[in-house]
């Protein structure tokens, strides 16, 4: 079976596995205080163009979202997200479990509209009873989105300006940040993204690493005692060097971006083939996630040799997700195209 199910089904890139093997017998200080984590943090700061940034390595995406959001909010505050946002749909209520409400806004192909965000905030504070409500405390978006789409620089700038006007931190979930940055037609650089937000993370789990996310507070603005908060949320790895070695390798010579670019290239081949063969795409995704509407017979035919996800029905068809990754082989894409 050839898998297009997800971008974290494979282990890790061979360069990471090689370094983990080479350093296995070394003794290193725990909890991310080792030399590998220190080196990885410096490489991350350089890649972001933010020498003053605070960088932390956490174990996974859900823990990262829950930890960052909880650390940034007061007890009476919630997080603004679009309806299709990962924290609102696919994290099992982790944010609510931590005591904070997700305040959902309309989704436009997975994206938040700056005008609608501004209107929501204006309406909230215009209500004389807002002291009885859950206050907006942070704005959460993803790059790339849950639907594989990406924000343009103009869209990110507009959202950032609204956040500054209302003194709300902007948090960018970067579980698939590499694929978003290397997306076809993307006009947003890592440095520009770092300029526009208050906190974001560089996802390793879905882009070449065994596990791990690099949380970046680009303006030396991490909440007080964030290290302790990370441990409180179970997101601190005792053998922190496992994360440090991985990100030190990914940030070396732009490997992270090369892996993401490979996945996007294979996804574009797949997208073009779907369209050429007459299939209808559910969203216009320039990233490694492709959503296509398939009938039951086609799904049953493809499931004989390929693994992919069925999300939800759209009329008589099913919205199916095909995901490429750093590990996707061109011959696997060839095989799927031939089977269509």
Steps between C-alpha positions, in 0.01 A plus 500: 500500500622849409408761759369849434328498837710756687834680512611332824464133406871454430777508759754776443736622232815291463725792599321523835511125555874502425569774756282335763692176451839675507418679827313218670781407739564859608388628838314831484322729745122452497194718442639686199798644683753307289739632237293363210193697607713811546638464147153429356358810668772716345436355154127560547556862601720551195242344266231730645722807489430553870818481710302602810233230465410260780496142367362189670471142379175317581403142427199534268242724338203455733717550809651808336166660419357427844814619681552823306134602514468425872822688576383809311148522645340612823242267654208702360632513143446286192671455164366627169522243218316425179242222513730264308803583718694202626439587865126520432464180296777246538649531849232326705410811697854540636461877533168472682649225719759755607228743605476730200220535246561499124312799353422397143489736202394420141750308288583593142680201346655454844601865542396780734386830353654808664183706446283240670749476787488878547119501485477219758726691738314825444166333568635330813614821665186685384288261708452658845476153656841377378625467858278191520659342191816313410749769401706468181859446611696373201450449127591159357558424131691229316747521213423286302133470594301187574378513138851525355463866409748774594477859612654764276729764646223757463252278686744432784584868524132595525435246777813615684385861483160412650674307780724798578201737500326288764822405682452130432795265441501317167591130514582315178477120514786377283447124513527514119689827481767365267240393246328838533821697446596290198147495355453578134468879466567575869619857561571462874851436632584360842648837596184688399281257691716548809463878468121484490415270790568469872561126507515219245652159465698312241352154465746213495267204549343545155816608321787256543533452876392206715321750723526851633404863437716811540302776674629848420418821686666727242517819706656357819145498634451154650264494800671491836616152600387349170743209552311407817163535324621265226587236760167557675326410174702181449666645190858505629720210389746374762740384230477840335803435284273280285321817388813713487684260270202480268454875464872564483504264202184641338632858524840406357544619140126553457412130519157578652402714202638254246289220649188719498565606140525136391161420655334800335648407162353150522164637615483735203559206267213319667271804491566559131423135425170510688394808306621366165301181553181694574476475878371796701722642773335599827745783570770679304793376705857593398650286777559134578133432589268441205124467540305338217136391463470130414209264447465169684621287209819703458570486873459123507726464196778716648479341845631174356849648472502838676433638846328839526240668720129552442394818680130567442237475226431785260171416337531151352882519496759466776763762580822296506839621618827395338815614681857499372802542725874530510506120456266473199674333206429625147427141394223483764335803343546342158319189622206697637467704182500183295227350718262794463 
